[in-house]
Amino acid sequence: MSTNFMSTVRKYLPDGFIAGILLMILLAKLIPGIGHDGSLIELSVLIKGGIALLFFFYGLKLSPEKLKNDLSNWRLHLLIQLITFLVFPLLLLLFYPIFKGSDREILWLAVFFLAALPSTVSSSVVMVSIAGGNIPSAIFNASISGVIGIVLTPAWMGLFLDQQAESFAFGEVIRDLVIQILIPVAIGLFMHRFWGNWANRNKSRISLFDKSVILAIVYRSFSDSFLNGIFSSIPMHSLLVLSICVIALFFTVFEGTKLLTKFMHFNREDQITVLFCGSKKSLVHGSVMVGVLFAGSTMGSLFLVPVMIYHAFQLFYISVVARRYNKELNPASI
């Protein structure tokens, strides 16, 4: 009885990572400025090194052979990546004329940043597995999405960031992306043959390191924003509207993808994979991109807000859908 009670309680507790992010935001509000520039140990320096290591481990865990073997299912792969990097941004671009030049253009840009992000890796694969989808294709697309996003996310954002911040230097951002992300990923891929098995054996420890870097980025971003009064200029009703828009974006893509996979006559496994991988956005990549794109700006935390809202909602809703699909496959096991 107590075991069932504890499992029920755990089911409704917030995700540990989300809880950690909320704690970092609270810490930034109560004690901003820890590790600021000029401190004995500067948080910004630690974050830059952490980002480079994070993507080195990301490349280290990628198997070039497995990625090559799954290329034959090209219709599924192409559709997922088009939804992730083309459909999402184009949906937001439809509304750009409404917000252009207004006080809320920066909020539109924050949601556009969400739309330009790659898909999640671990949660996409886990949910596809629970629902009975195509797991190898989920692994391939979730992995390759992060690699593609290293290039396409800043490319999409580069169309608008120069217009938003005079101090934003896109050339310097590209340099930082190459040094902190592209080069570490390439080195990791090269070293996979030597250290790949070690990385797979230590996934949990590497994941803990990844999350620690993300938490540091979240604290730094929100700390700078609280010190500079960024959120004081955003009314509560604007945050409410932002949340509604983000959730509406999720359902538009999710339901549209469901119809599209049926129209293209994908089998059940592939439909689940496209639906779950194509509709998700990565909080991890979003946090890292904020750490690189807005390293010298106080706007970083603002761009994390829609990402966190979307991430929390997608985990909740897709977990419900995944369990429903699982129940259809195994009615006696639920």
C-alpha positions in Angstrom: 0.0 0.0 0.0 2.8 2.4 1.0 4.7 1.5 -2.2 1.7 2.3 -4.4 1.2 5.6 -2.5 4.9 6.6 -2.9 4.8 5.8 -6.7 1.6 7.9 -7.0 3.2 10.8 -5.2 6.4 10.6 -7.4 4.2 10.6 -10.5 2.8 14.1 -9.6 6.0 15.6 -8.2 7.8 18.1 -10.5 10.6 16.9 -12.7 13.9 17.2 -10.7 15.6 19.2 -13.4 12.7 21.6 -13.6 12.7 22.0 -9.8 16.5 22.7 -10.0 15.9 25.4 -12.6 13.2 27.0 -10.4 15.6 27.0 -7.4 18.3 28.7 -9.5 15.8 31.4 -10.5 14.8 31.9 -6.8 18.5 32.0 -5.9 19.2 34.6 -8.6 16.3 36.7 -7.2 17.4 36.4 -3.5 21.2 36.5 -4.0 22.1 37.9 -7.4 25.7 38.5 -8.5 27.4 35.3 -7.3 30.6 34.8 -9.4 30.1 38.1 -11.3 32.9 39.5 -13.4 35.9 40.4 -11.3 35.3 37.7 -8.7 38.0 35.3 -7.7 36.2 32.6 -9.7 34.1 34.1 -12.5 30.9 32.1 -13.3 31.1 33.2 -17.0 34.5 31.6 -17.4 33.2 28.4 -15.8 30.1 28.4 -18.1 32.2 28.8 -21.3 34.4 25.8 -20.3 31.3 23.8 -19.2 29.6 24.4 -22.6 32.6 23.2 -24.5 32.8 20.1 -22.4 29.1 19.5 -22.6 29.2 19.4 -26.4 32.4 17.3 -26.4 30.6 14.7 -24.4 27.6 15.1 -26.8 29.9 14.3 -29.8 31.6 11.5 -27.8 28.2 9.7 -27.3 27.3 9.9 -31.0 28.0 6.8 -33.0 28.9 7.7 -36.6 28.1 4.1 -37.6 24.6 4.0 -36.1 23.8 7.4 -37.6 24.8 6.1 -41.1 22.8 2.9 -40.7 19.5 4.7 -40.1 19.8 7.0 -43.1 17.6 4.7 -45.3 14.4 5.9 -43.6 14.9 9.3 -45.3 11.2 10.3 -45.5 10.8 10.1 -41.8 14.1 11.9 -41.0 13.4 14.7 -43.5 9.9 15.3 -42.2 11.0 15.6 -38.6 13.8 18.0 -39.4 11.6 20.1 -41.6 9.0 20.4 -38.8 11.7 21.2 -36.3 13.7 23.8 -38.2 11.2 25.1 -40.9 7.6 24.7 -39.9 8.1 26.1 -36.4 9.9 29.2 -37.4 7.6 29.9 -40.4 4.6 29.7 -38.1 6.1 32.5 -36.0 7.1 34.5 -39.0 3.4 34.7 -40.0 2.9 36.9 -36.9 6.0 39.1 -37.3 4.3 42.0 -39.1 1.9 42.3 -36.1 4.7 42.7 -33.6 7.3 44.5 -35.7 8.3 47.8 -34.3 6.1 47.4 -31.2 7.0 47.1 -27.5 6.2 43.4 -27.7 8.6 42.6 -30.5 11.2 41.3 -28.1 8.6 38.9 -26.7 7.8 37.7 -30.2 11.6 37.2 -30.7 11.8 35.2 -27.5 9.1 32.8 -28.8 10.8 32.7 -32.2 14.0 31.6 -30.4 12.0 28.7 -29.0 10.7 27.9 -32.5 14.3 27.8 -33.9 15.6 25.3 -31.3 16.4 21.7 -32.0 14.4 18.8 -30.6 15.1 17.1 -27.3 17.3 14.0 -27.1 16.7 11.9 -24.0 13.0 12.7 -23.4 12.1 12.2 -27.1 13.6 8.7 -27.1 12.1 7.8 -23.8 8.6 8.9 -24.8 8.8 7.1 -28.2 9.9 4.0 -26.3 7.0 4.2 -23.9 4.5 4.7 -26.8 5.9 1.9 -28.9 7.4 3.9 -31.7 10.5 3.5 -33.9 13.3 3.8 -31.3 16.3 3.7 -33.7 14.8 6.5 -35.8 14.0 8.5 -32.6 17.6 8.2 -31.5 18.9 9.2 -34.9 16.7 12.3 -35.3 17.0 13.5 -31.7 20.8 13.3 -32.0 21.1 14.8 -35.5 18.7 17.5 -34.6 21.1 18.9 -32.0 23.9 18.9 -34.5 21.8 20.7 -37.1 20.6 23.1 -34.5 24.2 24.2 -33.8 24.1 25.9 -37.2 20.4 26.6 -37.9 19.3 28.1 -34.6 21.9 31.0 -34.6 21.3 31.4 -38.3 17.6 32.0 -37.8 18.2 34.3 -34.8 20.8 36.2 -36.8 18.1 37.5 -39.0 16.6 39.6 -36.2 19.2 40.0 -33.4 21.2 42.8 -35.1 17.9 44.7 -35.3 17.2 44.2 -31.6 20.5 45.0 -29.9 23.1 47.4 -31.2 25.7 45.7 -29.0 25.0 42.3 -30.5 27.9 41.3 -32.7 26.9 38.2 -34.8 30.5 37.7 -36.0 31.7 37.2 -32.5 28.8 34.8 -31.8 29.7 32.7 -34.8 33.3 32.6 -33.4 32.1 31.5 -30.0 29.8 28.9 -31.6 32.8 27.4 -33.5 35.1 27.4 -30.4 32.6 26.3 -27.8 30.3 24.0 -29.8 31.4 22.9 -33.3 35.0 22.1 -32.5 34.2 20.2 -29.2 31.5 18.2 -31.1 33.9 17.4 -33.9 36.6 16.3 -31.4 34.0 14.2 -29.6 32.9 12.5 -32.8 36.6 11.7 -33.7 37.3 10.3 -30.2 34.1 8.2 -30.1 36.1 5.1 -31.3 38.4 5.4 -28.3 36.1 6.7 -25.5 32.6 6.1 -26.9 32.1 3.0 -24.7 33.3 4.9 -21.6 30.8 7.7 -22.4 27.9 5.3 -22.8 28.8 3.5 -19.5 28.8 6.9 -17.7 25.7 8.5 -19.3 24.2 9.2 -15.9 27.3 11.1 -14.7 27.7 13.0 -17.9 24.0 13.9 -17.8 24.5 15.2 -14.2 27.4 17.4 -15.5 25.2 18.6 -18.4 22.4 19.6 -16.1 24.9 21.4 -13.7 26.1 23.5 -16.6 22.5 24.4 -17.6 21.7 25.3 -14.0 24.7 27.6 -13.9 23.6 29.3 -17.1 20.1 29.7 -15.8 21.4 31.3 -12.6 23.8 33.6 -14.5 21.1 34.7 -17.0 18.5 35.5 -14.4 21.0 37.0 -12.0 22.0 39.5 -14.6 18.4 40.3 -15.4 17.4 40.9 -11.8 20.4 43.1 -11.3 19.5 45.1 -14.4 15.7 45.2 -13.8 14.7 43.4 -17.0 11.6 41.7 -15.6 10.3 44.9 -14.0 9.4 46.1 -17.5 7.3 43.0 -18.4 3.7 43.2 -17.0 2.2 40.0 -15.6 -0.5 39.9 -18.2 2.2 39.8 -20.9 3.7 36.7 -19.3 0.2 35.2 -19.2 -0.3 35.9 -22.9 3.2 34.5 -23.6 2.3 31.2 -21.9 -1.0 31.0 -23.9 0.9 31.6 -27.2 3.6 29.0 -26.4 1.0 26.3 -25.5 -1.0 27.2 -28.7 2.2 26.8 -30.7 2.7 23.3 -29.3 -0.9 22.2 -30.1 -0.8 23.7 -33.6 2.4 21.7 -34.5 1.4 18.6 -32.5 -2.1 18.2 -34.1 -0.8 19.3 -37.5 1.9 16.7 -37.4 -0.6 14.0 -36.5 -2.7 14.8 -39.5 0.4 15.0 -41.8 1.7 11.6 -40.8 -1.6 10.0 -41.6 -1.8 11.8 -44.9 1.7 10.5 -45.8 0.7 6.9 -44.8 3.4 6.4 -42.2 3.0 3.2 -40.1 2.1 3.5 -36.5 5.7 3.3 -35.2 6.9 6.0 -37.5 3.8 8.2 -36.8 4.7 8.2 -33.1 8.3 9.0 -33.8 7.5 11.9 -36.1 4.9 13.2 -33.7 7.1 13.1 -30.5 10.4 14.1 -32.0 9.0 16.8 -34.4 6.9 18.6 -31.8 9.5 18.8 -29.0 12.0 21.6 -28.2 15.2 21.3 -26.2 15.6 23.2 -22.9 19.2 22.0 -22.7 20.1 23.4 -26.2 18.0 26.5 -25.5 19.9 27.2 -22.3 23.3 26.6 -24.0 22.4 28.8 -26.9 21.4 31.5 -24.5 24.7 31.2 -22.8 26.5 31.7 -26.2 24.2 34.0 -28.1 23.6 36.4 -25.2 26.8 36.0 -23.2 27.3 39.8 -23.2 23.7 40.7 -22.9 21.1 41.0 -20.1 18.4 39.6 -22.4 19.3 36.0 -21.9 16.8 35.1 -19.2 13.9 36.6 -21.1 14.6 34.2 -24.0 14.6 31.3 -21.6 11.1 32.0 -20.3 9.1 30.6 -23.3 11.5 27.7 -23.6 10.9 26.7 -20.0 7.1 27.0 -20.3 7.2 24.9 -23.5 9.5 22.3 -22.0 7.4 21.8 -18.9 4.2 21.6 -20.8 5.5 19.2 -23.5 6.8 16.8 -20.8 3.5 16.8 -19.1 1.3 16.4 -22.2 3.4 14.0 -24.2 3.9 11.7 -21.2 0.1 11.5 -21.0 -0.1 10.7 -24.7 2.7 8.2 -24.6 1.0 6.3 -21.8 -2.3 6.3 -23.8 -0.5 4.8 -26.8 1.1 2.2 -24.5 -2.3 1.3 -23.1 -3.6 0.7 -26.7 -0.7 -1.7 -27.3 -0.7 -3.4 -23.9 -4.2 -3.0 -22.4 -3.6 -5.7 -19.8 -0.3 -4.2 -18.5 -1.7 -0.8 -17.4 
